[in-house]
Amino acid sequence: MQRFKCKIAYDGSQFSGYQVQPSKRTVQSELENTLKKLHKGQEVKVYASGRTDAGVHAKGQVIHFDSPLTIPLERWIIALNSLLPNDIVVLEVEQVEDNFHARFQAKGKEYRYFVNLSNTRDPFQRNFSYHHPYKLDIQSMNDAAKYLLGSHDFTSFCSAKTEVEDKIREIRKIELIQQDTMLIFRFVGNGFLYNMVRIMVGTLIQVGSGQINPGSIKEIIEHKDRKYAGKTAPAEGLYLWEVYYD
């Protein structure tokens, strides 16, 4: 038995999230169905660096699985991609040590969020960015983002449905990148809570709209209460961009 690590990308538009759910189309179920075909009906469990919600995309999700098949690495990519649906693709495959775990050995993640600031909505971007045709004060948003950097209890910036008890996370970098009418939020951290990136984006957009004062971010963090942060930005603008390992 050998363990394989894969970097995958997917368009989350037509998925009910990453994780297997009864009677729903998910990324994990498509991956496991494909591996089952390759293994002549044998079930193969797939483990990911983390879940993504319905409508959320990935450019660099990482998974691992075990297989007894002796297929050259370059053939694994061809075999998997020939059976996967068009909205999932395997980008890289490598053989790893038996103790590697895509989730538990991840040292950090990068998420990006795309906001289309164009006055006119783009029908070809409707599933891949959040359309917000209003002026934003980028400087105020950058000022506010500084308060999110470092290690904090991010209870105020995660869904009330979050099950984990330890809500301390470290945000290492936040960048706001403007490319024509597209504003890209880049977040790098050691981990992220349920809906955390989308709530941070929604809050920063409200700062840029003048609804929240940049300095209030510090108080919002200290409240440790979801009701004090801004709205949750829509799923379609979010991408799991990269997962970092040693």
N, C-alpha and C positions, 0 to 999 in steps of 0.2 A: 504493500500500500504506500502510495506517495501523496504528499500534500502539495497542492498547487495554489498559487496566489494569482489573482487576476485583477487587472484594472479595467473597469467597464464604464461605459457612458450610456445614458438613456434619456429619452424624451418622456418626461413624466405625465404628459397631457392625458394619456388614455389609461393610466394606471391608478388604482385605488391605494397608492403608496407602495413602499418597498416590501413590507412584510406580508407573508401569507395570510390571507383572510378567506373564510369560507364563502364560496360562490362569487368571489370577486377576482378580477384580473390584477395581479401584482407582479412586480419585478422578480421577486424571489420565486414565485410559482413558475414563471416562464423559464427562469434559469434552471430550476430543479426538473422541470418537464423536459428541457433540452438535454440535460445530463442523463436523465432516465432513458431517453432514446439512445444516447451514445453507449449506455451501459446495458443495452438489451433488456430493459424493463427493471433493472435494479435501481432502488431508491438511492439517491445521493443527496445528502444534506449540504446546503450552502450557508456559509456564515459571512456576514457583512460587517464593515466598520461601524455601521449604524443604520437606522431606519431613515427613510425620507417620506414625507407626507404625500397624499394625493395631489397631483399636479406639479410636484417639485421635481426638478431635473438633476442630472448628475453628469459632470464632465470627467470626474475622477473617483468614482466609488471603488472601493476595494473589497473583494470577496476572497474566501478560500474554500476549498473542498478537498476531500481525499478520494483517490482513485487507484484501482489496481491496474488500469490500462497502461500499456507501454507505448505511448504515442510521442513522437518527437515534439518538442515545444512549439516549433513553428507550425506543426500540423494541428495542434490543439486550437490555435486561433482560427484556422480555416474550418475545422470541424464544428466548432461551437458557433461561429458566425453563419455557417451554412444552414444551421437549424434554428437559430434564434429569430424572433420577429424583427421587422425593420426598425423598430424603435428602441432596440437594445443592441449594443455592439461591444465585443471584447477587444480592447486595445493592446493589452499586454498579458502574457502568461509567463510565470516563472515557477520553477520548483523550489520549495522552501523546506526548512527543517520541520520535523514532525510537531514541534512545540509552538510553531508560529500560529498566531490567532489574529485575524483581521480586525477584530474589535478591541480585544484586551491589550494588544501591543501597539495600538495607534498612539502616537505621541502628540498629535495635534491635527487640526483640520482647517481648511480654508473654504469659506463660503463666499459666493458673490451674488449680489442682488441687482437686477437690471430694472431701471425706471425710465420709461420713455416720456420725455418732457415735451414732445412735439404737440403743437396745437391740434393736429389732425391725427386721429387714431389710425394705426397701421393694422389692417386685418391680418397681415402675415406675421405680426408680432404679438397677436392677442394671447397666444399660449406661452409666450417666451419672455414677456416683460410686463410690468405694471404700467398702464398708461395714466400719467398724472400731468395733464396739460396746464399746470399752474406754475407761476414763478416761485422759485425757492432761493432762500438766502444761504448759499453754499458756505460762506464764512461762518455763519452762526451754527450751521450743522457741524462743521469741523471743530468749532469751539466746544460744542456739546459732546462730540465723540471722544474728546480727551478725557472726560470724566468716566467713560466706560472702560478705558484702558486699565490694565492691571488685574489683580485678583479681587473679586467681590462676591458677595452673596447676591446672585441674580434672580432672587425670588420674584422681584417686581417685573422682571423681563422674561418670564416663562409662563406657559399656560397653567391655569389652575388644575388642569388634568395631569400635570407632571407628577410621576410616581416616585422619582428618586428623592431621597431625603437630603443628601448633600448637594446644595445648590451653589457651592462656591466654584467658580470657573475663572480662568485667566484669559483675558483678551490681550493678545500680544501686538496686534496691529489693526488699525482701521484706516482705510483709504477711501476717499471719494474721488472717482475718476470720471471726468466728463469727456465724452467722445461725441461730438456734434450734439444731437438732441438726446443722446442716451447718457444717463447718469448711472455709474456702476459703483456700488458699495462693495468694498472688499474687507472681509473680516477673517483674521487669523487668530486662533486660540487653541488652548489645550483640550477643549471640548465645549459642546453647546447643549443647552437644555431644550426641551420640547417647545417649539415655536420661538425660541430665543432670538434668532437672527431676524425673523419677520417682525417681532415686537420692537427690536432695536431700530430696524428700518422705519417702521411706522411712527415710532417716537421721534426719530431724527427728521422725518418728513414734516411732522407737526412743528418741530423747532424751526425748520426752514420756512414754514408757512406763517410763523409768528404766533402760533397757538401755545407754544411752550417756550419758556425762557431757557437758554443754554445752560445757565447755572443751576437750573432746577433738577438736572439729571442727577446730581449728587444727592439731593434730597429724595428723589424717586428711588434710588438704590437703597438708601438708608431706611425707607419705609418698609421694605421687604413685603410689598403688597401689590399684586398685579393691577389693581384698580387705579394706581397712580401713574402707570406708564401709558404710552399712547396706543393707538389702534394697531392691530396685527395686520401687516401688509399681506396682500394676496399671495397665494402659493406660486402662481405662474412665473413670478420674477426671480425665484430662488434656484440656485444651482449649488450642489455640493461639488466644489471645484477640485479639491485635492485632499488626500489624506497622507499625513507624514508619519514615517517610521524611522527608527534608528538605522 
